[in-house]
Amino acid sequence: MIKKILLLVLLSIFFSCKNELSVDKSKTLPFYNSAAFTPEWISEYDVNYSQIHTIDSFEFTNQNGHKITNTAFEGKIYIADFFFTTCPSICPILAKNMGVIQEFYKDDITIMLLSHTVMPSVDSVEKIKEYAIEKGAIDEKWHLITGDRDEIYNIARTSYFADEDFKKTKDESEFIHTENFVLVDGKGRIRGVYNGTLGVDILRLKRHVKILKKEL
């Protein structure tokens, strides 16, 4: 029995060391597995690698009235955010910076943008189409989506961890208003979170996309 315990301890140490040696933090991005947004560098050799948090399956409608599901983003890198068309404060800044990102990657088919309205009762397909045109969204590059409010809020909170207040209140009726841009990899895993209103964070996001592209 003692020999078995020692063997298990040695194996645990071996794989822990292997994991640490396999992850070069200067050359890869961390994963984010909870609303605490604690960065975790997890190597493919780690037993937890298969348990990394991923964005749930979804189906919404974009500005052109087309159904958009998570399968459209498989094997792609995408930046997600949350907005509503009548927002007078941060949303115009978020949309402007999404436009900056779109322009930078407009010829790169591996990069996509995904903006979810948090006010679908107002933001019909027609409304978000007008907004998309106003903001210069390129079809098939930048999807602005609407749909069932509960589904949008659920994925915002449980998949993208986009609602800071919800962590404290757990109030499902609470309105979501976040400045976060969320960077998602080709397997639907969160690899970065940025303040979408800050130019310095947009530059950081671009640096991180460059690193992430090496995983595709």
N, C-alpha and C positions, 0 to 999 in steps of 0.2 A: 504493500500500500504506500509506504514511504517513497519507494522508487517511482511509483506512478505519479505521485504528487510532485516530486522533483522534476520528472520529465515534463509534466504540464507547465511548471514554472519556467523551465528552460525554453520550452517552445513558445511560451507567451513572450518572454524576453526577446527571443530570436525574431519573432514576427513584428514586435514593437520596434526593434532596431531597424529591421528591414523597411518598415513603413516610414520611419524618420529619414532613412537614407534615400528613399525613393522619391521624396517630395522636396523639390527645390522651390522654396517660397518666392525666390526672385524670378522664377520662370513660369510659374503657374498661379492661377487664381484660387482662392478658397471657395468653399461651399457655405451656404447659409441655410441652416436647417430649422430655425425657429424665429419667432417674432423678436427675439433678443438681438438678432442680427450679429451673432458672435461668429467671426470667421473661423472655419475649420478646414485645415489642409488634410485631406484624406486620400491616401494613395490607393491605387487599384488593388493592392495586395491586402489592404485592411479589410477585416471581416465586416466593417460597417459600410464599406463602399456600396454595396447593393441596397443599403437602407437610406441612402441620401435622399433628402426631400425633393420631390418633383411637383411641378404644376399639375393640378388635376385636369382631367379631360374636360373640354368645354365646347359649346356650340352657341355662337352668337351671330348677329347679322351686321354686315359692314355697310359703309356709306353707299354702296351700289346695290344694296338689297340682296347680296349674296351671303349664303351661310358660310361662316368661317369657324373651323374647328382647330383643335390643337395639332391635328395632323399636318396642317399647312405650314407649321413651324418646325416640324421634325427635321433634324439635320441642319437647321439654321440657327444663327444667333439673332436674338431679338431683344428690343428694349420696350418695356411696357410701362404705361402710366395710366392715371385716372383723371378725368376732367368732366366738365359739363359746359355746354355751349354758351350759357348765359352767365357764367362765372366772370365777375369783374376784377378779380384780384390776381391770384397766381396762375390761373389757367392760360391767359394770353401769353405769359412768360414761358410756361411749359410748352405751349404750342410753338412759340417762336424758336425755342431751343430744340424741339423735335425737328423743326424745319431745318435747323442748322445741321443736325445729325443726318437727316435725310439727304441733304445736299452733299455732304461729305462722302456718303456711302451710296449715292444714287446709282452708280454703275457696278456695285458689288451685290450680286444676287444672293450672297450668303447672309446679308444683314437685312432685317425687317423691323418694322415699328408697329406697335399695337397699343392703341389708346381706347380705354373703356369709359363710356359715360357712366357717371354715378347718379344721373337724373334721367333715366330712360322714359319716365312719364312725360317729360318735355322733349327729350331728344329722340324724336322719331328718325326713321331712315332719311326722310326728306330734310330734316333739320341738320343732321350730322353731315349730309351731302353738301349742303350749303356751307357749313363750317369747314369741311374738307377742302372745298374749292377756295374758300377765303384764305385758308392757311397754306394752300399750295401742295396739298397731299398728293403724292403720286400713287395711283391705283396699283395694287399688287406689291407696293413697297411699304406704304403706311396705311394700315387698316384702322379706321375709327369704327368702333362697334357699339351696338345697343342690344337690348334684350330684356329678359326678365330681371326685375330689380333684385329679387332674392338671390338669384344665381350669380349675378354680378357681384353683389356684396359678399356672398359666401366665398367666391374665388378670390376676391380682393383680400379678405381677412385670413383665410385658411391656406391659400396657395402663395400669394404674393406678400403676405404679412404687411399689407399697405395701410392698415388703420391703427395708428398709435394709440388712440383713445380706447379702442375696443379691448386692448390688453388690460386696461384698468377697469372699465365699466361693464364689459360683456353685454352691452345694450345693443341688440340687433337692429333697433330702429334708428340708432345714431347715424347721422349723415357722415359719409366718408369724404374727407377733403385732405389730400396728401400731395406733397411736392416731390415725392419719390419717383425716380426713374429706376426701374429694376432690370438688371442685365441677366438674361436667361440663355443658357447654352443649348446646343443641339439636341440634348437629351432632356430638356425641360427642367434643368436644375438652376437655382439662383446662384449667380457668381459675383454679383456686385450690386450695391445700392448707392444712389447718388441723389444729391439735392438738385432737382431739375431746373431750379431758378438761378443756379450759380454757374457762371462761366468756367470757373476753376474746376468744378466738378464735371462739367462737360468734357473738358480736356482730359481729366482723369479717366472718364469713361472711355474715351477714344484710345488711351494708352492700354486700358484693360481689354478692349475689343481686339487690339493687335495681338495681345498675348493669347486671348481665347481662340482666335482664328487658327492658331497652330494645332489646336485639338481637333479641328474639323477633318 
